[in-house]
Amino acid sequence: MDLPPKHNANGHTWHHGDCVLTAIVLNGPGEMGPMMEQMMGQGKNIPKMPAFQGKLSRDDVNAILAYIKTWWTDSERAYQAQITEQMCPVS
């Protein structure tokens, strides 16, 4: 298991909508933290994703996500765009 988890096509990031990814970057994993630990089979001593609220702007987060998306296949980007459309309210 790669730590931290990869954000490329071999990872799981592309399974989540932009609103979920943005919330994780800004607020840390929150409720997803224990689920992610269990899913990855990792112990409590593994470093956690910090929250970047107040350190990164929404534009910064959007730029980070746009960069990460360049590592995905066309089909993964299409799937993630569909998930984003279904899950994330338009703001």
Secondary structure, 3 states (H helix, E strand, C coil): CCCCCCCCCCCCHHHCCHHHHHHHHHHCCCCHHHHHHHHHCCCCCCCCCCCCECCECHHHHHHHHHHHHCCCCHHHHHHHHHHHHHHCCCC
